[in-house]
Amino acid sequence: MRPNLTTGRRALPALLLSGLATLAMAGPVTAQWASSSEAWLGVPLPGGLAVPPQLAVLHDPTFSASPSPVPAGEEGYTDLQGERIHESLRRVVGFSEESRASGQLMWGRVSGFPAATSTAAWVADQFRAAGLRDVEVQRYQSDAPMWWPDQWEARVLGTDEMGMGSDDVILRSAVPARGTEIPGGMLTAQLVFAGDVGALRDVDVRGKVAVQRIRPAGVSPSGERYGVGAFAMRSVVGEGAQALLDRGAAAVLNYVDQPGNMHVRDFGCARCFNIGGADGAFLVSVAERAEAAGTSEGLRMRLFLDASERTDLTAQNTLGVVPGDGDEIVIVNAHLDGWYDATGDNGDGLAVLVALARHFAKPENRPARTLLFVASGGHHSSGLNGPGHLVEMNPDLVGRAVLVLNLEHIAQYLVDPATFEVHRTEQDMGWGITNLAPFLVDLTDRGVARYGFRIRDDYGTGVPGDLGRYASLDMPRVQAIHAGPLYHTSGDVFESVSVEGLERAARFYAYFIRNVADASRRELDP
């Protein structure tokens, strides 16, 4: 069992904690126990963590997107080739895999923990090898607590009321929603299916664990589309969970009805766990059969959680400079942290950042303005926001900036949110320019036509995410971003990013940066 790194953590019996940790840390499985026709009222067992089966096509060596155009004169830009960027992406995702192999249940490149520290150091090594100047890993301390779960388990208790041979079932996809607290660390209660979010059933949930089903690609009772993924349903899920807690539910399970059996990191709640498609379908089927058989009271669940507010965390930003003429700076940012494998959020952005640094560090590609490359931390960690700390720690440097460009979620394959079919192209992204300067709008249009970069043509001024903490610099902020159905899930795997999309993005951004570096201040910010 890992040592207690946080003061004031709730003490649980060592034997119980050790046993639960062993069960919870078990790796993915394809089946748990043999099932007889009587066990669990005849409902097949859900198995372990699994990506949607539709993603299997990504292992087909013939599956690919269309190649990126390479305009005449750019054939020698080898640092922007997709295969080379793909190699960098593989190393970035490897840090997440090391986190998982270490036994960290909430694995990933999470700022405040070793995998993100290793990622920041790796980026610094790449910057130095490329010849960037003033390369530095800047450490900073958290300025607010971060809720963090170390260990947890969601276990459906087997009883003969659920059929002879009904052994306990551990829901392998279960993950506590941020902010969740289980008083005393353990809760055992009857389980009840409360219906679909937005249309909850009038059932008694008092003192029970209530399951609400979320269909991210669905339509609300009022006819409103929820969007393309769980991200778009944060508000409605939170409202549904709170309504169930207000009705007396002891806890809530957010059943995210998607193919496979994925961890889903989105949603915040006082006493909630999120569960994936296979686990949720199992629970609902058993609950419905138990209700029909009059044995609902025998369907019980135990939730265990060891979580705390962490105030002792340190994160890193990695900086490197490609000098240009004069004092003015263009900042190119990509966050280095992420949940789970975090390939499309934000491994692809980080790998392209490294490729652009290599490209512009070469003497023949040096820009007119100085470029400050930033691999920022803390995008997903409360109190550790990288851009905010960067601005505070480097006022003279960032004060010379004339524009900041953020690279995030830029090359993931398009996954249909309704069917999870994978298309041979990348997810189209929203494009934000905070001032919608005509020069920047026209430059974007020319870049899209030149390289086929996948952004929607309804440009806006919204730039959610990392660019928010650059707002105090009062300069144009630009980014492409999307939140598809794999966003913040364990399905955001290495294979989900297009090699051709990486090259398309890198060539587009190199063209955009080169022209921004040459433009006048009036063109950038009229």
Secondary structure, DSSP 8 states (H G I E B T S, - for coil): -----STT-----HHHHHHHHHHHT----S-SS---SSGGGG-----S-B--GGGGGGG-TT---------TT-TT-GGG-HHHHHHHHHHHHHHHHHHHHTT-SS-EE-TTSHHHHHHHHHHHHHHHHHT-EEEEEEEEE-SS-EEEEEEEEEEEE--GGG-TT---EE-TT-EE-BT---GGGEEEEEEEEEEETTEE-----TTSEEEEEE-TTSB-TTS-B--SSGGGGHHHHHHHHHHHHHTT-SEEEEEE--SSB--B---B-SSEEEE-HHHHHHHHHHHHHHHHHT-GGG-EEEEEEEEEEE---EEEEEEEEE--SSS-EEEEEEE--EETT-IIIIIHHHHHHHHHHHHHHSGGG--SSEEEEEEE--TTSTT--HHHHHHHH-HHHHTTEEEEEEE-S-SBEEE-TTT--EEEEE--BEEEETT--HHHHHHHHHHHHHH---B-S--BS---SGGGGGGGG-S-EEEEE---TTTTBTT--GGGB-HHHHHHHHHHHHHHHHHHHHS-HHHH--
